[in-house]
Amino acid sequence: MEERQLIYDWNNAGGPDGHFDWTRARIDLNDETLRDGLQSPSVTDPSLEVKKRLLHLMADLGIVAADIGLPGAGPRVVEQVRALASEIRDQKLPIAPNCAARTVLADIEPIVRISDELGIKIEAATFIGSSPIRQYTEDWTLDRIVAATEEAVTFAVKHGLPVMYVTEDTTRARPETLKELYGAAIACGARRICLADTVGHATPDGVKALIRFVKQEIVQHQPVKIDWHGHRDRGMGLINCLAAIEAGVDRVHATALGVGERVGNAEMDLLIVNLKLLGAHKGDIRKLPEYCRLVAEAVGVPIPVNYPVVGHDAFRTGTGVHAAAIIKAKKKGHNWLADRVYSSVPAEEFGFEQRIEISPVSGISNVKYWLEHHGYDPNDEAACRTLFDAAKRTDRVLSDEECHRLLNA
């Protein structure tokens, strides 16, 4: 039986605004792991070799752009940015590099220098705060922000850099301020603007309202692309990325495992998973687990056991009802059925498989499955009773070693 006959997909049922056709979506991904991701106060800055390996994994996963650092931070970052840009150039990676920079010439100048030395285009992601709360705190006037914007963008464009102009805290900025700032940047030559939910304030409706305003009132018919950059302070980083795509942005930003300042950014890995399942990501995703593991190990942030897809428990169950359904599906001879009967993410597509354990909430089917898959007779009643009774006396999943020991006692 075909999958479409077994799963009614409300995701494709449409709503008051009609159905968004994800299979026709054209969205680029910008990886911020190597810059914004490393702003987490709990991470370790990875070695240069790890960063180079990560660039290759990004390319393998269909990520087309990456922030490779903020060279205005000092000589060490300058050298690393030069090395990463060289790797992209020399290995012909299909990655468009960009570098963050405050709207000050001292931050943009090293990007110009590296770009000229290597003969590679590096997009300058010039940023400045835009919300009233930021202006009040910093004692900034709008005139001052506009002047800084014009000077920085003009300098970058004059020296041959493509410019992505970023307003920090866009989701809490006044409409008239955004018109003034983005208008000035575009007039000075910026061909990409970025809307930033810097403190994770936005809801999906807020994201769509903001993008609609920017498209209609600012960009209009100009040849300017729109990016979305969101954080997850309220837990909405990922869903806001999807809302931004539905609203028509050209590119979204995210980091591996969501690492970043405070609680982090939208999760690049989960964004790719969702875009793949929605039919919007055409790239090969088999290296997604390696991408996640590499970052987790390199920055020192362990993957939680219950993290979607790549967490230890993502495709693991000890629950009797769940296990029984998976086992029945497997007996029908269809891996895709076993992958979907108690999961919305097909494990096999991501290089994993369903795992059935024995726990206090297991049924006899869990025990028989374990016995069969570890070389024992699943119909051995004494063996079944031994493991089943042991599971009911414990407060956790029985390890394979414990099960073997119990059966051989």
PyMOL commands that set and color helices and strands:
alter all, ss='L'
color gray80, all
select helices_A, chain A and resi 3-6+10-12+22-24+37-39+48-60+71-73+75-90+105-118+132-138+142-158+170-172+175-187+204-219+237-247+256-258+268-278+288-299+320-331+335-340+347-350+364-373+381-393+400-407
alter helices_A, ss='H'
color red, helices_A
select strands_A, chain A and resi 28-31+65-67+96-102+123-129+163-168+192-197+225-230+251-254+316-317+355-356
alter strands_A, ss='S'
color yellow, strands_A
deselect
rebuild
show_as cartoon
